């Protein structure tokens, strides 16, 4: 039997999704709606086998296994804690990534 994880999305990640949607929707409203659907589908897919996603290289220095799933130019960054997958951020890949982005309560 496959182990299932509970997926939690932080408020910071929800804000990221909304901001990214709004940015895309300025020029392409339909593409923005499709982007949100796909991001949410990918996030929910983490309930099964979240370990399939690679550990982000930026996390090596802190010794915590932050992982990510990539969709187009966006990274969904998460942690696995026991039976939970905690979605921390959904950021554009062109943004300079700083581990302070991950200082969100969960």
Residue pairs with C-beta under 8 A, 6 or more apart in sequence:
2 48
2 49
3 83
4 47
4 48
4 83
5 46
5 47
5 48
5 50
5 80
5 83
5 84
5 85
6 47
6 83
6 84
6 85
7 43
7 44
7 46
7 47
7 84
7 85
7 87
8 84
8 85
8 86
8 87
8 106
9 43
9 87
10 86
10 87
10 88
10 89
10 104
10 105
10 106
11 104
12 88
12 89
12 104
13 76
13 87
13 88
13 89
13 90
13 104
16 89
16 90
16 91
17 36
17 39
17 40
17 90
20 35
20 39
20 74
20 90
20 92
21 32
21 33
21 35
21 36
22 32
24 31
24 32
24 35
25 31
25 32
25 33
35 71
35 72
35 74
38 71
39 71
39 74
39 76
39 90
42 69
42 71
42 76
43 69
43 76
43 87
46 53
46 69
46 78
46 85
46 87
47 85
50 67
50 78
50 80
50 85
51 67
51 80
53 67
53 68
53 69
53 78
54 67
54 68
55 65
55 66
55 67
56 66
56 67
56 68
56 75
56 77
56 97
58 66
58 97
58 99
59 65
59 66
59 99
61 99
62 99
64 79
65 79
65 80
66 77
66 78
66 79
66 88
66 102
67 77
67 78
67 79
67 80
68 75
68 76
68 77
68 78
69 75
69 76
69 78
70 76
70 93
73 92
73 93
73 94
74 90
74 91
74 92
74 93
75 89
75 90
75 91
75 92
75 93
75 97
76 87
76 89
76 90
77 87
77 88
77 89
77 90
77 91
77 101
77 102
78 85
78 86
78 87
78 88
79 85
79 86
79 88
79 106
80 86
81 106
86 106
88 101
88 102
88 104
88 106
89 101
89 102
89 104
91 97
91 101
